[in-house]
Amino acid sequence: MLKRFLFSFLGSMIAIWVSIIIAVLGLIGFIGSAIAASSEKSSSAVSSRSILHIDLSGPITERNTVPELREVLTGNDQTSTGLDDINAAILAAASDENIDGIYISAPGSSAGIATRYSILNTLRRFKDIAPEKWIYAYSDTYSQGDYLIASAADSIFINPIGHIDFHGLSATGLYFRQLLANLGIQIQVVKVGTYKSAVEPFLLDSISAPAREQQMLYLSNIWAQLKDAIAEGRGVETETVNEWASSFIFAEDQEYYVQHKIADRLVYEHEMMDILAAATDARKPDLVSVADYIKAPNVKGLDKVYSINPDSKSRANIAILYAEGDITVDGKGGIASSRIVPEIEDLTENDDIDGLILRVNSGGGSAFASEQIWEALERFKDKTDKPFYVSMGDVAASGGYYISCGADKIYAEPVTLTGSIGIFGILPNASKLLNDKIGVNTSTVSTNPASDMLVPYKPLTKPQYDAMQRYVDRGYELFVKRCAAGRHTTPDSIKAIAEGRVWDGVEAHRINLVDVLGGLDTAIADMARQLDAESVSIESYPKLEPDVWSMILSASSDLSNSVMREQLGFFYPHFRAFTDAINTDPLQCRMQAFEIK
């Protein structure tokens, strides 16, 4: 009897484990198939009289992202378009005899100003290289950012009942002091830098005078760049563009757009398709997406789009290392020093590359992680003697500038935000929340004055605060020292333009924080010239290869964050701001988060 029971029990356990293994293997197989399907390369060649279709919908990031498990399982894995792919496709299309022109559709994209400015400039290059080809843009309604890109088109088309939102620039930040006070939470801040406004949302109810001063300067400078670009594209005076922005043109009759050269024609989308068909002498237009175009087997020379002479045998291999997002020691996303430092070390040992360009799009983060990345890049320079450039995207400020400052050359768009050389420490005190709000009391027993310094349930003592200030001061001095060495100047010269102040690209170039105003393409071309190469091969790092096991392990975290976001709604950013303040490194090189619209 016992023997039969044991055999039955063991048989059941084996069946259960076999079922679990089969289920897991099945899930992995399903995910693998979904990933393969989402990344499967198109085998269709680009036919003659085709049109490159730039679809300005959804987010535009530095490069295409690997889809997360949740996105793969729901079929929503086309979440972003890479700026690198868009620009490469535009430049390749300029010399592709199969491409007659470019069609920009603008149902609504999400991107930073420098990202849009980069696409605009690449479209300008397309017209310079291939003046016989055309660019058309169409949308039911244009956002201001999409209109900036569309202004490079030969003709702008809009729906007869559509509108154009064009209003100038503003920057809006959220201030949490009253909310935190209501919750019984005190944010204890130690900082260096009059303009270091990243901590203001926790301390103030509105913007400070120094923060307003710096924002007004760089917004005005960026707006001047955008006005000039749009005026040039539309063939009007710069002041005319400023008048559009001040006239609430979204509320105007659609004929107003044509009369004032804001747009060229009012057409419905099906009529737009007829216009494209007529432009290519076809029954219907052959639109080729950016994703399909760069994968097409007969599209040649995508690695040579920055070449001086593609037929030359003199060739350089340039590595582009992308650093996008918050800087952390070991975060899941963004720029984690635990992941990017080994990448830099591998590139240091890679004899196949001739130069390195760090592409930075970051408002900073952990001071410790920033130092580790800076040091790894210094070792790359010392051990290889190869050129090292930095190309800045929408923002490369605070920690983003820290990791950039040692480059041989720094490139930024005129509308890039950079600088913010400052540092702060932040420690929350939730004693009132616990004691007064929810009735929880705490008692701490310490052996030394510093034993309870990082306990988030009590205020800092005077000696603890003074120690924290010394810690922050030392971090600031190190930051300034790194910048001074990298920019070949004195610490005092850096301090005169530091103080946590954010600068636009034009001002940063004027004060020697940036060497060249230009995009990634300019940096690549200049490095090719330094290497005395007539053509280049581009290799991007880190490699974007889906890791099935990582996707499975991170799925629960993704799901919990999604549920939290849905449940908290408007209050989710407040929740994240507080939890980030508790969970991030005490010492931060970070600029204030705000939205420019």
Disulfide bonds with the S-S distance in Angstrom:
none
